């Protein structure tokens, strides 16, 4: 393996392979050169764009069930790359997440947590798994609501987010009620440690799993009898006002749905019905009312819509909007899926 060169994910393991190969010429060295044709073509594309191209080619003319199956397969096989149409540049960025949460609280008119906790049926002394907890947007108030007898297991793969969560939990005096674990949700699914829960929550996170089927199977097994799973995420009409506003600058590019909204509208509901007997779908809307250009720009630059190539034009258009209007309103539209009656128990998980 000394002279092994690979184009894993379309990115050369040694940088530019030509100098490395040139150095070996005439020396008698034997090279192993591994090339994956799927990553290459006449056009220069990023790995995400190439995967999108492959997906479109493989599913052309096929029905939605077939497309869902191919998509799920790609997520299992190509574990660290999402198709460009589904990828979010700020989805797992801790600082961007904090900025968006702050914007929702500052400019929003409704409380997302109230809606989530109502669906979960939160009461004293419950045990709750918060899968993909981020910086504790739900974990921290949950620990307060559950009381001294309650317990929250908060899981996220971002160590930065968990550091913030732990510091905030200590400041609030609830650190003894929260176990913060730094791991990928797929790793947790593979190692239960014998834990079971009264409630499982996944807010804006479950669709980041590399193996969605296995995660749903696991969550079905870790719920106690009478337990509830609730997960939520964006609908396809989420932030349509801001999307339409930006689209005026990029007329040639039709707005794309990301994987999160595709999942929440369809695949997530199908998986819930497969692994749970009772499933309810609900929707939540939270208008964000921006009263200054700065507020809107700060939000946009922390959101997946952000596009550096049009930043100057976007700022100009925002300034023009506020010269004519007192506010800009975009609506966060959320889908929630509440599932109960698991079809799988811990005893038959294997």
Residue, then its C-alpha position, 0 to 999 in steps of 0.5 A: x500500500x506504499x504507492x496506493x493512490x485512490x480517487x475516493x469520493x472524486x477527491x485524490x488521496x494524494x492531492x494531484x496524482x500526476x506528480x506522484x506517478x511521475x516520481x515513480x517512473x523509471x524507479x521500478x516502483x509498483x503503483x496501485x491506482x484505484x479510479x471510480x468511474x462514477x465520480x468522473x465525467x465531461x463536466x467538472x462537478x463537486x462530489x455532491x453534484x456528481x451524486x445528484x447527476x448519478x441519481x437522476x440518471x438511475x431514476x429517470x422515468x421511474x416511480x417515486x417508490x423506486x426513487x426513494x429506494x435508490x436515495x436510501x441506498x445512496x445514503x447507506x453506501x455513500x455515507x459522508x456525501x449528500x446529493x446536491x439537491x438535498x445538501x444543506x451547507x449550514x445544517x450541522x454548523x453549530x454557530x449558524x444553528x445558534x444564529x437561526x435559533x436566536x432569529x426565530x426567538x427574536x423575530x418569531x411570533x409563536x413558540x416551537x417548543x410549546x407545540x413540540x412538548x404538547x405533542x410529546x405529552x410532557x409530564x414530571x419524571x419521564x425519561x426522554x431521548x433527544x436525538x440530534x439535540x444541537x445546543x439544547x434548544x429542547x433538552x434544556x427546557x425539557x430537563x426543567x419541565x421533567x423535574x428532579x425525577x426526570x431524565x434527558x439523554x441528549x445526543x449530538x455529533x457536534x462537540x461544540x454544541x454539547x459544550x454549550x449545552x452542558x454549560x447552559x445546563x449547569x447555569x440553569x441547575x439541571x445538569x444532573x438531569x441531562x446525559x449529553x453524549x457526543x455521537x452520531x445517531x447511527x452509532x447510538x442505534x447500533x449500541x443501545x446500552x439497554x436504555x428505554x424511554x418514555x418519549x423520544x424527540x428528534x427536532x430538525x435532525x432525524x433525517x441526517x441519519x445514514x441509515x434511516x430504516x435502522x434508526x426508526x427500527x431502533x427508536x421503535x424498540x427503545x420506547x416503553x409501552x405507551x411511549x411516544x416518538x415525535x420528530x419534526x422538520x421543514x415542509x416544502x413550503x417552508x420560508x417560501x417568501x424568502x425563497x421567492x425573494x431570493x429567486x428574483x436574483x436567480x431567475x434561471x435556477x428553479x428553487x430546489x427542495x432539500x432532503x429534509x423537506x422531502x423526508x418530512x413530506x413523504x419518506x419520514x411518514x412512511x417509515x413512521x407508519x412502517x414501525x409504529x401502529x399509530x401515526x399523526x401528522x400535524x403542521x406548525x407555522x411561525x411567521x418571522x417579522x424582520x424590521x431591519x435589513x440587518x436582521x434579515x441579512x444576518x438570518x439569510x447568511x446563516x441559512x442554507x439559502x445563502x449564496x456568496x455569489x449574489x451577496x452584494x445584489x441581495x444586500x442591495x435588494x434588501x435595502x431597496x425593500x426596506x426603503x419601501x416597506x417597514x418589514x419583511x415577513x417569511x414563515x417557518x412552516x414545520x411538519x410534525x410526526x407523532x408515532x406510538x404503538x411500536x411494532x418492534x420491542x427491545x427483545x426482538x430488535x436483533 
